[in-house]
Amino acid sequence: MPSSRDLAAVLRVSRNTVVIAYEQLVDQNFLVSRERSGYFVAGLPKNIGVGQAEATGQQQPESGRWEERFAFNPSRFHNIKKPLDWQAYPYPFIFGQFDPTLFPTTDWRESARAALSTTEINNWARDMIDGDDPALIEQLQLQVLPRRGIRARSDEIMMTMGAQHALYLIARLFIGPGTVVGMEDPGYPDARNIFSMMTPNVVPLPVDSQGLVPGPAFENCHLAYVTASQQCPTAVVMPLSRRQEVVEKARLNDVLLIEDDYGSELIPEEGELAPLMSIDRSQNVLYVGSLSKTLAPGLRLGYVVAPAPVIRKLRELRRLMIRHPPLNNQRVAALFIGLGHYKSHLARVARVMSERARILDRLIPLHLPACTWSRGVGSTNYWISCPDGQDATALTEKAREAGVVIEQGDVFSTDLKMTRHCFRLGFSSIRTDRIEEGIKRLGLIVRRV
């Protein structure tokens, strides 16, 4: 390492500061001090990164032995495929991610600083066992849920580590081996996979231009998963008449509805309808929402709204898993909403998303004329069907080679062949100025594949 005198001169700090820093690094075993020679980077142990069995000379079990020991094999499920490095691609048309340029950095930083005051730390640093930050629950009651037409008491709301965690908790609480669960087909793969872990009786329910069809298969279910606001993945919006039909048939046949309102509030377009829970009068809907979609997926903040007896049981179950989501994040989110930043952030995002939708409404017919597509009010993705049964899996691979990321559609269906010719085109993560070139490239690839 440089001498303390030389490093102090380079950094323009006192020599004592450098000496203290060096001594601390020695105490932490990052550096070693050699008398009359100076400071040196500490050597790494010879067996660093080597597994215990390899380091001790013991023979490791074969991978097959591990397969025999697993009680469950999650790799058998088909999942949505997105590259982890999607931000490195110039044209990421993927759903469920965010545009970093839209994140409210200054406002979030202000809220985070406020959460670090002594008073606030005393509020969130303790273990709440199975509780949540009452300030965040209150803000959901006052500012978030009313926007969706939902009124709920504090004992009817519980925070989760994102909407998917909420779905897992609900499934664990309500689904047993003999439970019949209705699943939109096509529909959200992770929800289907979660339900399939609990029961072999996951029944595909058809979807049409108005969303879930509440036919005979629906009436024979114990639970049914519904995305009424924007059907996943087709993005069609369930009209009021179909919503009323679904809620009424669920009541008559004692079908518990799991409503995933995953995409609400990003584009509050004219004609947007309130969720099923807002028209349910039988306490027959379990509502799942998320703050992660409107802010950033990495925040992992979701919530469940349900009758108080259900929330009590969900809290008891959640305690066994994670006790509660981190309270520091909950308090930052509560301050962010309470200070008015959430409302202004949604307004800004809505303007940008609406502009992107208008651009894509113009460009898709020009560059993908042989394809058909759907996008309902308020949705941030298009569901696109390729012509003549074209394989969208091959298309996805070719597009990625050209820097365009789309999501192949086969994974959304129980029968992969049913939607193999489809793909999902999201626009929440791509910069507005890159949309046109990305669609042009995609159009050329569609014509060549």
MARMIBA-295028 format. One record per residue (C-alpha): residue in one letter; x, y, z. Coordinates in steps of 0.05 Angstrom, whole numbers. Layout:
BEGIN
node rest = a east = X north = Y up = Z
...
//
This chain:
BEGIN
node rest = m east = 0 north = 0 up = 0
node rest = p east = 24 north = 72 up = -9
node rest = s east = 58 north = 103 up = 51
node rest = s east = 13 north = 142 up = 98
node rest = r east = 49 north = 206 up = 77
node rest = d east = 40 north = 194 up = 2
node rest = l east = -33 north = 173 up = 8
node rest = a east = -49 north = 233 up = 52
node rest = a east = -20 north = 279 up = -1
node rest = v east = -60 north = 246 up = -57
node rest = l east = -126 north = 247 up = -18
node rest = r east = -112 north = 316 up = 13
node rest = v east = -127 north = 292 up = 82
node rest = s east = -84 north = 292 up = 145
node rest = r east = -33 north = 237 up = 155
node rest = n east = -66 north = 217 up = 220
node rest = t east = -131 north = 202 up = 183
node rest = v east = -95 north = 154 up = 136
node rest = v east = -58 north = 120 up = 194
node rest = i east = -124 north = 110 up = 232
node rest = a east = -157 north = 81 up = 169
node rest = y east = -98 north = 34 up = 157
node rest = e east = -100 north = 10 up = 230
node rest = q east = -175 north = -3 up = 224
node rest = l east = -164 north = -44 up = 161
node rest = v east = -110 north = -84 up = 198
node rest = d east = -159 north = -97 up = 255
node rest = q east = -209 north = -123 up = 203
node rest = n east = -156 north = -168 up = 171
node rest = f east = -158 north = -132 up = 104
node rest = l east = -86 north = -108 up = 112
node rest = v east = -25 north = -133 up = 149
node rest = s east = 29 north = -87 up = 179
node rest = r east = 102 north = -107 up = 171
node rest = e east = 152 north = -70 up = 214
node rest = r east = 197 north = -23 up = 175
node rest = s east = 163 north = -45 up = 110
node rest = g east = 93 north = -15 up = 111
node rest = y east = 22 north = -41 up = 100
node rest = f east = 5 north = -98 up = 53
node rest = v east = -60 north = -130 up = 29
node rest = a east = -74 north = -190 up = 71
node rest = g east = -67 north = -257 up = 36
node rest = l east = -129 north = -300 up = 23
node rest = p east = -135 north = -369 up = 55
node rest = k east = -112 north = -423 up = 8
node rest = n east = -179 north = -459 up = 11
node rest = i east = -223 north = -397 up = 1
node rest = g east = -282 north = -413 up = -44
node rest = v east = -271 north = -487 up = -36
node rest = g east = -328 north = -528 up = -9
node rest = q east = -320 north = -560 up = 59
node rest = a east = -318 north = -630 up = 32
node rest = e east = -266 north = -612 up = -20
node rest = a east = -223 north = -575 up = 31
node rest = t east = -223 north = -635 up = 78
node rest = g east = -214 north = -686 up = 23
node rest = q east = -283 north = -716 up = 34
node rest = q east = -322 north = -742 up = -26
node rest = q east = -383 north = -701 up = -42
node rest = p east = -450 north = -736 up = -54
node rest = e east = -470 north = -743 up = -126
node rest = s east = -522 north = -694 up = -152
node rest = g east = -570 north = -752 up = -161
node rest = r east = -570 north = -764 up = -86
node rest = w east = -593 north = -693 up = -75
node rest = e east = -650 north = -703 up = -124
node rest = e east = -673 north = -763 up = -84
node rest = r east = -673 north = -722 up = -20
node rest = f east = -715 north = -664 up = -46
node rest = a east = -786 north = -668 up = -22
node rest = f east = -808 north = -621 up = -78
node rest = n east = -777 north = -602 up = -144
node rest = p east = -795 north = -530 up = -164
node rest = s east = -754 north = -534 up = -228
node rest = r east = -810 north = -575 up = -260
node rest = f east = -852 north = -512 up = -267
node rest = h east = -850 north = -466 up = -328
node rest = n east = -834 north = -394 up = -309
node rest = i east = -833 north = -327 up = -343
node rest = k east = -765 north = -317 up = -375
node rest = k east = -732 north = -249 up = -369
node rest = p east = -658 north = -235 up = -374
node rest = l east = -630 north = -211 up = -308
node rest = d east = -588 north = -161 up = -346
node rest = w east = -648 north = -132 up = -384
node rest = q east = -624 north = -61 up = -371
node rest = a east = -563 north = -76 up = -414
node rest = y east = -608 north = -85 up = -475
node rest = p east = -626 north = -22 up = -514
node rest = y east = -699 north = -41 up = -526
node rest = p east = -728 north = -77 up = -465
node rest = f east = -802 north = -87 up = -479
node rest = i east = -814 north = -126 up = -415
node rest = f east = -869 north = -122 up = -365
node rest = g east = -865 north = -114 up = -290
node rest = q east = -799 north = -76 up = -288
node rest = f east = -788 north = -2 up = -283
node rest = d east = -755 north = 55 up = -319
node rest = p east = -700 north = 81 up = -272
node rest = t east = -709 north = 152 up = -300
node rest = l east = -780 north = 153 up = -272
node rest = f east = -762 north = 132 up = -201
node rest = p east = -775 north = 190 up = -153
node rest = t east = -704 north = 191 up = -126
node rest = t east = -706 north = 258 up = -91
node rest = d east = -773 north = 246 up = -58
node rest = w east = -755 north = 176 up = -37
node rest = r east = -689 north = 201 up = -8
node rest = e east = -726 north = 254 up = 32
node rest = s east = -773 north = 201 up = 60
node rest = a east = -714 north = 154 up = 76
node rest = r east = -678 north = 210 up = 113
node rest = a east = -740 north = 225 up = 152
node rest = a east = -746 north = 152 up = 171
node rest = l east = -676 north = 155 up = 201
node rest = s east = -693 north = 206 up = 254
node rest = t east = -687 north = 182 up = 325
node rest = t east = -762 north = 185 up = 335
node rest = e east = -776 north = 145 up = 272
node rest = i east = -722 north = 93 up = 287
node rest = n east = -756 north = 80 up = 354
node rest = n east = -819 north = 66 up = 314
node rest = w east = -792 north = 16 up = 264
node rest = a east = -730 north = -16 up = 295
node rest = r east = -768 north = -61 up = 343
node rest = d east = -795 north = -130 up = 325
node rest = m east = -870 north = -126 up = 311
node rest = i east = -877 north = -202 up = 315
node rest = d east = -936 north = -209 up = 266
node rest = g east = -954 north = -135 up = 261
node rest = d east = -942 north = -81 up = 209
node rest = d east = -925 north = -7 up = 210
node rest = p east = -990 north = 26 up = 231
node rest = a east = -970 north = 89 up = 193
node rest = l east = -967 north = 51 up = 127
node rest = i east = -1032 north = 15 up = 140
node rest = e east = -1064 north = 83 up = 153
node rest = q east = -1037 north = 112 up = 88
node rest = l east = -1064 north = 52 up = 50
node rest = q east = -1132 north = 66 up = 82
node rest = l east = -1130 north = 140 up = 67
node rest = q east = -1095 north = 148 up = 1
node rest = v east = -1083 north = 83 up = -36
node rest = l east = -1144 north = 38 up = -29
node rest = p east = -1197 north = 93 up = -37
node rest = r east = -1167 north = 107 up = -106
node rest = r east = -1189 north = 36 up = -123
node rest = g east = -1258 north = 43 up = -92
node rest = i east = -1240 north = 1 up = -31
node rest = r east = -1254 north = 19 up = 42
node rest = a east = -1222 north = -25 up = 94
node rest = r east = -1209 north = -25 up = 169
node rest = s east = -1138 north = -31 up = 194
node rest = d east = -1151 north = -103 up = 217
node rest = e east = -1170 north = -120 up = 145
node rest = i east = -1102 north = -103 up = 115
node rest = m east = -1035 north = -139 up = 118
node rest = m east = -968 north = -123 up = 86
node rest = t east = -929 north = -175 up = 47
node rest = m east = -863 north = -181 up = 11
node rest = g east = -895 north = -165 up = -56
node rest = a east = -959 north = -190 up = -87
node rest = q east = -930 north = -259 up = -102
node rest = h east = -916 north = -270 up = -27
node rest = a east = -989 north = -252 up = -15
node rest = l east = -1012 north = -304 up = -65
node rest = y east = -968 north = -357 up = -32
node rest = l east = -996 north = -341 up = 38
node rest = i east = -1068 north = -344 up = 13
node rest = a east = -1055 north = -410 up = -23
node rest = r east = -1022 north = -440 up = 39
node rest = l east = -1080 north = -419 up = 82
node rest = f east = -1138 north = -441 up = 38
node rest = i east = -1113 north = -496 up = -8
node rest = g east = -1108 north = -569 up = 11
node rest = p east = -1096 north = -632 up = -31
node rest = g east = -1170 north = -638 up = -49
node rest = t east = -1183 north = -564 up = -62
node rest = v east = -1205 north = -546 up = -133
node rest = v east = -1173 north = -481 up = -156
node rest = g east = -1194 north = -445 up = -219
node rest = m east = -1138 north = -411 up = -258
node rest = e east = -1145 north = -364 up = -317
node rest = d east = -1118 north = -396 up = -380
node rest = p east = -1077 north = -362 up = -405
node rest = g east = -1057 north = -333 up = -338
node rest = y east = -1002 north = -314 up = -290
node rest = p east = -952 north = -373 up = -288
node rest = d east = -927 north = -361 up = -218
node rest = a east = -997 north = -362 up = -189
node rest = r east = -1011 north = -428 up = -226
node rest = n east = -946 north = -457 up = -200
node rest = i east = -961 north = -436 up = -128
node rest = f east = -1030 north = -467 up = -131
node rest = s east = -1002 north = -531 up = -163
node rest = m east = -954 north = -539 up = -104
node rest = m east = -1014 north = -544 up = -58
node rest = t east = -1063 north = -586 up = -99
node rest = p east = -1065 north = -628 up = -163
node rest = n east = -1134 north = -599 up = -177
node rest = v east = -1116 north = -534 up = -213
node rest = v east = -1170 north = -525 up = -266
node rest = p east = -1158 north = -481 up = -328
node rest = l east = -1213 north = -430 up = -337
node rest = p east = -1224 north = -400 up = -407
node rest = v east = -1211 north = -326 up = -422
node rest = d east = -1246 north = -287 up = -477
node rest = s east = -1246 north = -214 up = -499
node rest = q east = -1280 north = -196 up = -433
node rest = g east = -1234 north = -234 up = -387
node rest = l east = -1249 north = -295 up = -344
node rest = v east = -1310 north = -335 up = -367
node rest = p east = -1350 north = -358 up = -306
node rest = g east = -1376 north = -422 up = -336
node rest = p east = -1390 north = -492 up = -307
node rest = a east = -1316 north = -504 up = -291
node rest = f east = -1315 north = -439 up = -251
node rest = e east = -1377 north = -458 up = -213
node rest = n east = -1346 north = -523 up = -190
node rest = c east = -1284 north = -490 up = -159
node rest = h east = -1270 north = -476 up = -86
node rest = l east = -1225 north = -417 up = -104
node rest = a east = -1213 north = -379 up = -168
node rest = y east = -1156 north = -332 up = -187
node rest = v east = -1179 north = -270 up = -226
node rest = t east = -1143 north = -210 up = -258
node rest = a east = -1203 north = -167 up = -274
node rest = s east = -1170 north = -99 up = -282
node rest = q east = -1121 north = -122 up = -335
node rest = q east = -1123 north = -196 up = -350
node rest = c east = -1054 north = -227 up = -347
node rest = p east = -1027 north = -233 up = -400
node rest = t east = -1078 north = -212 up = -452
node rest = a east = -1088 north = -143 up = -420
node rest = v east = -1163 north = -143 up = -434
node rest = v east = -1207 north = -107 up = -383
node rest = m east = -1267 north = -143 up = -353
node rest = p east = -1329 north = -100 up = -365
node rest = l east = -1377 north = -84 up = -308
node rest = s east = -1429 north = -134 up = -331
node rest = r east = -1379 north = -192 up = -331
node rest = r east = -1352 north = -169 up = -263
node rest = q east = -1422 north = -171 up = -234
node rest = e east = -1433 north = -240 up = -264
node rest = v east = -1368 north = -266 up = -235
node rest = v east = -1382 north = -239 up = -166
node rest = e east = -1454 north = -265 up = -166
node rest = k east = -1436 north = -334 up = -191
node rest = a east = -1380 north = -338 up = -139
node rest = r east = -1431 north = -321 up = -85
node rest = l east = -1482 north = -371 up = -109
node rest = n east = -1432 north = -428 up = -115
node rest = d east = -1389 north = -409 up = -55
node rest = v east = -1327 north = -396 up = -97
node rest = l east = -1274 north = -354 up = -60
node rest = l east = -1244 north = -303 up = -108
node rest = i east = -1170 north = -284 up = -106
node rest = e east = -1167 north = -217 up = -141
node rest = d east = -1097 north = -197 up = -164
node rest = d east = -1100 north = -123 up = -180
node rest = y east = -1027 north = -123 up = -201
node rest = g east = -1028 north = -67 up = -252
node rest = s east = -1074 north = -15 up = -222
node rest = e east = -1060 north = 60 up = -221
node rest = l east = -1002 north = 63 up = -271
node rest = i east = -1047 north = 91 up = -326
node rest = p east = -1113 north = 117 up = -297
node rest = e east = -1145 north = 122 up = -366
node rest = e east = -1217 north = 142 up = -377
node rest = g east = -1265 north = 84 up = -368
node rest = e east = -1223 north = 47 up = -317
node rest = l east = -1266 north = 5 up = -271
node rest = a east = -1261 north = -8 up = -196
node rest = p east = -1239 north = -79 up = -175
node rest = l east = -1285 north = -137 up = -158
node rest = m east = -1277 north = -124 up = -84
node rest = s east = -1311 north = -57 up = -91
node rest = i east = -1375 north = -90 up = -117
node rest = d east = -1373 north = -152 up = -72
node rest = r east = -1425 north = -151 up = -16
node rest = s east = -1413 north = -221 up = 10
node rest = q east = -1340 north = -215 up = 35
node rest = n east = -1322 north = -266 up = -18
node rest = v east = -1262 north = -231 up = -49
node rest = l east = -1189 north = -232 up = -24
node rest = y east = -1155 north = -172 up = -55
node rest = v east = -1081 north = -171 up = -71
node rest = g east = -1046 north = -105 up = -87
node rest = s east = -975 north = -80 up = -94
node rest = l east = -935 north = -17 up = -84
node rest = s east = -876 north = -48 up = -120
node rest = k east = -907 north = -42 up = -189
node rest = t east = -919 north = 33 up = -180
node rest = l east = -851 north = 48 up = -149
node rest = a east = -799 north = -6 up = -162
node rest = p east = -803 north = -82 up = -162
node rest = g east = -742 north = -88 up = -117
node rest = l east = -779 north = -55 up = -59
node rest = r east = -822 north = -118 up = -50
node rest = l east = -881 north = -84 up = -18
node rest = g east = -949 north = -116 up = -28
node rest = y east = -1012 north = -124 up = 13
node rest = v east = -1075 north = -165 up = 23
node rest = v east = -1144 north = -137 up = 38
node rest = a east = -1192 north = -188 up = 66
node rest = p east = -1242 north = -199 up = 122
node rest = a east = -1211 north = -191 up = 191
node rest = p east = -1214 north = -266 up = 209
node rest = v east = -1175 north = -282 up = 146
node rest = i east = -1123 north = -228 up = 160
node rest = r east = -1113 north = -255 up = 231
node rest = k east = -1097 north = -324 up = 203
node rest = l east = -1053 north = -296 up = 149
node rest = r east = -1013 north = -258 up = 202
node rest = e east = -1003 north = -321 up = 242
node rest = l east = -979 north = -357 up = 179
node rest = r east = -934 north = -300 up = 157
node rest = r east = -902 north = -299 up = 226
node rest = l east = -877 north = -370 up = 216
node rest = m east = -845 north = -350 up = 150
node rest = i east = -815 north = -280 up = 158
node rest = r east = -851 north = -250 up = 219
node rest = h east = -864 north = -186 up = 179
node rest = p east = -834 north = -146 up = 120
node rest = p east = -778 north = -99 up = 141
node rest = l east = -808 north = -42 up = 181
node rest = n east = -757 north = 9 up = 157
node rest = n east = -781 north = 0 up = 86
node rest = q east = -853 north = 4 up = 109
node rest = r east = -840 north = 69 up = 146
node rest = v east = -805 north = 100 up = 86
node rest = a east = -864 north = 81 up = 43
node rest = a east = -913 north = 110 up = 94
node rest = l east = -875 north = 176 up = 96
node rest = f east = -870 north = 177 up = 20
node rest = i east = -945 north = 170 up = 13
node rest = g east = -962 north = 216 up = 71
node rest = l east = -918 north = 273 up = 45
node rest = g east = -957 north = 272 up = -20
node rest = h east = -900 north = 243 up = -62
node rest = y east = -939 north = 181 up = -81
node rest = k east = -995 north = 221 up = -113
node rest = s east = -948 north = 265 up = -152
node rest = h east = -906 north = 205 up = -173
node rest = l east = -968 north = 169 up = -201
node rest = a east = -988 north = 231 up = -240
node rest = r east = -919 north = 235 up = -271
node rest = v east = -916 north = 161 up = -288
node rest = a east = -987 north = 164 up = -317
node rest = r east = -966 north = 220 up = -365
node rest = v east = -905 north = 181 up = -389
node rest = m east = -941 north = 115 up = -396
node rest = s east = -999 north = 146 up = -433
node rest = e east = -951 north = 178 up = -483
node rest = r east = -916 north = 110 up = -493
node rest = a east = -983 north = 76 up = -505
node rest = r east = -1002 north = 128 up = -557
node rest = i east = -935 north = 118 up = -593
node rest = l east = -944 north = 42 up = -593
node rest = d east = -1017 north = 48 up = -616
node rest = r east = -989 north = 85 up = -677
node rest = l east = -927 north = 41 up = -689
node rest = i east = -954 north = -29 up = -680
node rest = p east = -1001 north = -27 up = -740
node rest = l east = -945 north = 1 up = -782
node rest = h east = -890 north = -48 up = -765
node rest = l east = -930 north = -110 up = -743
node rest = p east = -988 north = -106 up = -793
node rest = a east = -997 north = -182 up = -798
node rest = c east = -1003 north = -190 up = -722
node rest = t east = -1064 north = -181 up = -678
node rest = w east = -1060 north = -149 up = -609
node rest = s east = -1099 north = -127 up = -548
node rest = r east = -1088 north = -75 up = -493
node rest = g east = -1143 north = -56 up = -446
node rest = v east = -1153 north = 10 up = -410
node rest = g east = -1098 north = 23 up = -359
node rest = s east = -1052 north = -34 up = -381
node rest = t east = -977 north = -25 up = -392
node rest = n east = -970 north = -84 up = -440
node rest = y east = -996 north = -110 up = -506
node rest = w east = -1012 north = -183 up = -519
node rest = i east = -992 north = -197 up = -590
node rest = s east = -1008 north = -257 up = -633
node rest = c east = -962 north = -273 up = -692
node rest = p east = -990 north = -291 up = -760
node rest = d east = -1000 north = -362 up = -785
node rest = g east = -981 north = -395 up = -719
node rest = q east = -910 north = -366 up = -722
node rest = d east = -866 north = -392 up = -665
node rest = a east = -858 north = -334 up = -616
node rest = t east = -804 north = -373 up = -577
node rest = a east = -758 north = -370 up = -637
node rest = l east = -779 north = -298 up = -648
node rest = t east = -760 north = -280 up = -577
node rest = e east = -690 north = -309 up = -586
node rest = k east = -678 north = -273 up = -652
node rest = a east = -704 north = -207 up = -623
node rest = r east = -657 north = -211 up = -564
node rest = e east = -599 north = -220 up = -612
node rest = a east = -619 north = -152 up = -642
node rest = g east = -624 north = -119 up = -573
node rest = v east = -700 north = -125 up = -568
node rest = v east = -728 north = -161 up = -507
node rest = i east = -799 north = -188 up = -509
node rest = e east = -832 north = -243 up = -468
node rest = q east = -853 north = -308 up = -503
node rest = g east = -925 north = -327 up = -491
node rest = d east = -924 north = -403 up = -486
node rest = v east = -909 north = -402 up = -411
node rest = f east = -975 north = -367 up = -395
node rest = s east = -1018 north = -427 up = -416
node rest = t east = -1028 north = -496 up = -385
node rest = d east = -1018 north = -524 up = -455
node rest = l east = -955 north = -490 up = -480
node rest = k east = -976 north = -499 up = -552
node rest = m east = -1039 north = -457 up = -542
node rest = t east = -1001 north = -391 up = -538
node rest = r east = -935 north = -410 up = -570
node rest = h east = -951 north = -360 up = -626
node rest = c east = -960 north = -302 up = -576
node rest = f east = -915 north = -255 up = -539
node rest = r east = -923 north = -200 up = -487
node rest = l east = -897 north = -130 up = -504
node rest = g east = -889 north = -86 up = -442
node rest = f east = -871 north = -13 up = -442
node rest = s east = -860 north = 7 up = -369
node rest = s east = -785 north = -6 up = -372
node rest = i east = -764 north = 22 up = -440
node rest = r east = -746 north = 95 up = -450
node rest = t east = -796 north = 133 up = -492
node rest = d east = -744 north = 155 up = -543
node rest = r east = -724 north = 83 up = -557
node rest = i east = -793 north = 55 up = -572
node rest = e east = -796 north = 71 up = -646
node rest = e east = -729 north = 41 up = -665
node rest = g east = -744 north = -20 up = -622
node rest = i east = -811 north = -33 up = -656
node rest = k east = -779 north = -23 up = -725
node rest = r east = -727 north = -76 up = -709
node rest = l east = -780 north = -123 up = -681
node rest = g east = -822 north = -114 up = -744
node rest = l east = -764 north = -134 up = -788
node rest = i east = -750 north = -196 up = -746
node rest = v east = -824 north = -217 up = -748
node rest = r east = -822 north = -214 up = -823
node rest = r east = -758 north = -256 up = -827
node rest = v east = -772 north = -310 up = -775
//
